[in-house]
Amino acid sequence: AGLQQHHTHCVLVDSGDRGMTAFGKELEFRECFEQYIARKLKNSARIGDSTQDSFNKRTDSSSSLTVTPSISDILRVMILVNGGPVSFQAMSNAIKHDCPVVVCDGSGRAADFVAALKLKRLADYAEAWTTHMTAPADQKMGIEGFI
């Protein structure tokens, strides 16, 4: 996959695999890396890091009071836009680590598959798969490879 020209940073993970066998091999690293960053941010906020303190403080527009909201336990959110079979493993990892998942209905493939089942537009997994997982690799894998 190509690098996005609008991203400021990229992390490249090389499993040593090539082609389709390499697809999704970064998930374990990504989950560990995201957990590491979230823990660092949480610990930094608990210690009272001046950067975090100034980030959390805002001035109420109706007065000169500075309001400091409580520190949230949610330090990361997974946003599922489109996606393929690998996205289901990423969602599973996120949910196991109490990371909320926002599914963007109407964005395509995996997101639409999840939304169709959640919103009960389709009740049958196989029908939802056939309807929404339309890429050649999705069709090759089939619902059997997913469940």
Contacts in CASP RR format, 6 or more apart in sequence:
PFRMAT RR
TARGET T0000
AUTHOR 0000-0000-0000
METHOD contacts of the structure
MODEL  1
AGLQQHHTHCVLVDSGDRGMTAFGKELEFRECFEQYIARKLKNSARIGDS
TQDSFNKRTDSSSSLTVTPSISDILRVMILVNGGPVSFQAMSNAIKHDCP
VVVCDGSGRAADFVAALKLKRLADYAEAWTTHMTAPADQKMGIEGFI
3 10 0 8 1.000
4 10 0 8 1.000
11 33 0 8 1.000
13 25 0 8 1.000
13 26 0 8 1.000
13 29 0 8 1.000
13 30 0 8 1.000
15 22 0 8 1.000
15 25 0 8 1.000
15 26 0 8 1.000
16 22 0 8 1.000
17 25 0 8 1.000
20 137 0 8 1.000
23 86 0 8 1.000
24 86 0 8 1.000
24 89 0 8 1.000
27 86 0 8 1.000
27 89 0 8 1.000
27 90 0 8 1.000
27 93 0 8 1.000
30 90 0 8 1.000
31 90 0 8 1.000
31 93 0 8 1.000
31 94 0 8 1.000
31 97 0 8 1.000
34 76 0 8 1.000
34 99 0 8 1.000
35 97 0 8 1.000
37 76 0 8 1.000
38 75 0 8 1.000
38 76 0 8 1.000
41 52 0 8 1.000
41 75 0 8 1.000
42 71 0 8 1.000
42 73 0 8 1.000
42 75 0 8 1.000
44 51 0 8 1.000
44 52 0 8 1.000
45 52 0 8 1.000
45 56 0 8 1.000
45 71 0 8 1.000
46 71 0 8 1.000
53 68 0 8 1.000
56 68 0 8 1.000
56 69 0 8 1.000
56 71 0 8 1.000
57 66 0 8 1.000
57 67 0 8 1.000
57 68 0 8 1.000
58 66 0 8 1.000
58 67 0 8 1.000
58 69 0 8 1.000
59 65 0 8 1.000
59 66 0 8 1.000
59 67 0 8 1.000
60 66 0 8 1.000
60 67 0 8 1.000
73 98 0 8 1.000
74 99 0 8 1.000
74 100 0 8 1.000
76 99 0 8 1.000
77 99 0 8 1.000
77 100 0 8 1.000
77 101 0 8 1.000
77 102 0 8 1.000
78 90 0 8 1.000
78 91 0 8 1.000
78 94 0 8 1.000
78 99 0 8 1.000
78 100 0 8 1.000
78 101 0 8 1.000
78 102 0 8 1.000
79 101 0 8 1.000
79 102 0 8 1.000
79 104 0 8 1.000
80 87 0 8 1.000
80 91 0 8 1.000
80 101 0 8 1.000
80 102 0 8 1.000
80 103 0 8 1.000
80 104 0 8 1.000
80 107 0 8 1.000
80 110 0 8 1.000
80 111 0 8 1.000
80 114 0 8 1.000
81 104 0 8 1.000
81 107 0 8 1.000
81 108 0 8 1.000
81 111 0 8 1.000
82 104 0 8 1.000
82 107 0 8 1.000
82 108 0 8 1.000
82 109 0 8 1.000
82 110 0 8 1.000
82 111 0 8 1.000
83 108 0 8 1.000
83 109 0 8 1.000
83 110 0 8 1.000
83 111 0 8 1.000
84 109 0 8 1.000
84 110 0 8 1.000
84 133 0 8 1.000
84 135 0 8 1.000
84 137 0 8 1.000
84 138 0 8 1.000
85 110 0 8 1.000
85 133 0 8 1.000
85 137 0 8 1.000
85 138 0 8 1.000
85 141 0 8 1.000
85 145 0 8 1.000
85 146 0 8 1.000
87 110 0 8 1.000
87 111 0 8 1.000
88 110 0 8 1.000
88 146 0 8 1.000
91 101 0 8 1.000
91 114 0 8 1.000
94 100 0 8 1.000
94 101 0 8 1.000
95 101 0 8 1.000
103 111 0 8 1.000
103 114 0 8 1.000
103 115 0 8 1.000
103 118 0 8 1.000
104 111 0 8 1.000
105 111 0 8 1.000
105 112 0 8 1.000
105 115 0 8 1.000
105 119 0 8 1.000
106 112 0 8 1.000
106 115 0 8 1.000
108 132 0 8 1.000
109 132 0 8 1.000
109 133 0 8 1.000
109 134 0 8 1.000
109 135 0 8 1.000
109 138 0 8 1.000
110 132 0 8 1.000
110 133 0 8 1.000
112 131 0 8 1.000
112 132 0 8 1.000
113 128 0 8 1.000
113 129 0 8 1.000
113 131 0 8 1.000
113 132 0 8 1.000
113 133 0 8 1.000
115 121 0 8 1.000
116 122 0 8 1.000
116 128 0 8 1.000
116 131 0 8 1.000
116 132 0 8 1.000
117 123 0 8 1.000
117 125 0 8 1.000
117 128 0 8 1.000
122 128 0 8 1.000
122 131 0 8 1.000
125 143 0 8 1.000
125 147 0 8 1.000
126 143 0 8 1.000
129 138 0 8 1.000
129 142 0 8 1.000
129 143 0 8 1.000
129 146 0 8 1.000
130 143 0 8 1.000
133 139 0 8 1.000
133 142 0 8 1.000
133 143 0 8 1.000
END
